[in-house]
């Protein structure tokens, strides 16, 4: 029998293959050579052999012959039966749903390729500690056939947990998160989990959900998640956001993702210092939206791309409920990236442009206002290299550090100065956002840095946010928008890991508004790919 869980390709040495492949080899020789009467007796003797060393010496020439045939061209072989063993809890239908490719294979090469894919998909379910796929000879009366045996070992510890610190680029700095997972509770590959996250900016989230890789014969996985989330934006926009809701992953394949969100959201201002615009939006609202994402990423790495391209388009429609408090809006985002290699010192130029627009839905929609949480905000401790998905990050600017802003209410004195310090303003975000960046990365001369992946980069970025609703579109013009675009340049050292990208940069702001939160100097960016 041949182990197909890690079946080597034709270029690998015969020693890497299980010696029991002689059973398949003998059947293939029967198709091409004269069948001898004693072959069946020899197969039975091989199965009952008690001396492995003698068996190995006999099998080696047959294995070498098989590999020569595989290298020379397709070896005809059909699958007679697929036998699954070891799944005491996991339903047969979950495993059999992945077997169409191997059942339809007509050559040894196709069977090996399908077996490797099936092995990967079954391990991805996280239900098994090990998966082993072997090829055995088919019935003697059906020459040129094989039986596929899938031996699985179900996980002995279905309950697992983890805790860690993660960065939240848009939400200020980082959070401590812990989660518990229970795998394969009902035998359908279902993954149940509960998580708790607390941010150093006093944000918090409690959620629980389930993931079903195969539900009622559907070809795509389904997810459902209940969440309670609290986000503190007092420092930037004078409000706190609390949401209680449900998220349903309806459709998810290679490039497409469809999610339905239902949430009851509350905006409050404990400081009682919010600006007029923020105060008008305080209270309750109802979110019922459908979000579709089309994404393909052909870059060779999300943390340090040196070649390839990527594109993301996200469309969100809100207002899928008859309630009058339901937010009705249309939100569209685009993000396009390219990485061009230069061919020396792993030098590569990354550049990209992203844009987004959000508008209310309804009669005289340009007179209406968009909800604050749905607007676009630029800035934050996040590298534009990792923020694939829409306009969000600009080097040198703090979280929600640029764009339309309004003075907060003055609770002491009678000052009404519109040119108050930036810290006394509420950043309101915008309905239109555009950002672009260019990043030139290169290896550092020291060998130790190259071995660890530590490299340098030069960068430049620009972006702007504008308001279109509440009749502000009348004041909008493209020349004015371009003239007020913020920009920055800089250089730094990047420390990539498998989980995140750490940048130590020197940033210089080229252009900003008087109330923007941005400054020259050393800045540290810690971000994970989105």
Secondary structure as UniProt FT lines:
FT   STRAND          2..3
FT   TURN            5..6
FT   TURN            10..11
FT   HELIX           14..16
FT   HELIX           19..21
FT   HELIX           22..32
FT   TURN            37..38
FT   HELIX           39..47
FT   HELIX           52..72
FT   STRAND          78..85
FT   HELIX           92..96
FT   TURN            97..98
FT   HELIX           100..103
FT   HELIX           108..124
FT   TURN            125..126
FT   STRAND          128..137
FT   TURN            140..141
FT   TURN            143..144
FT   STRAND          145..154
FT   STRAND          159..167
FT   TURN            170..171
FT   STRAND          174..183
FT   STRAND          191..199
FT   TURN            200..201
FT   STRAND          204..212
FT   TURN            216..217
FT   STRAND          222..232
FT   HELIX           234..237
FT   STRAND          240..252
FT   STRAND          256..268
FT   TURN            270..271
FT   HELIX           276..281
FT   STRAND          283..297
FT   STRAND          308..318
FT   TURN            324..325
FT   STRAND          329..341
FT   TURN            345..346
FT   STRAND          348..360
FT   TURN            363..364
FT   HELIX           365..367
FT   HELIX           372..374
FT   TURN            384..386
FT   TURN            388..389
FT   TURN            395..396
FT   TURN            399..400
FT   STRAND          405..407
FT   TURN            418..419
FT   HELIX           422..424
FT   STRAND          425..427
FT   STRAND          432..443
FT   HELIX           447..452
FT   STRAND          455..466
FT   TURN            469..471
FT   HELIX           472..475
FT   HELIX           478..483
FT   STRAND          486..496
FT   STRAND          501..511
FT   TURN            514..515
FT   STRAND          521..527
//
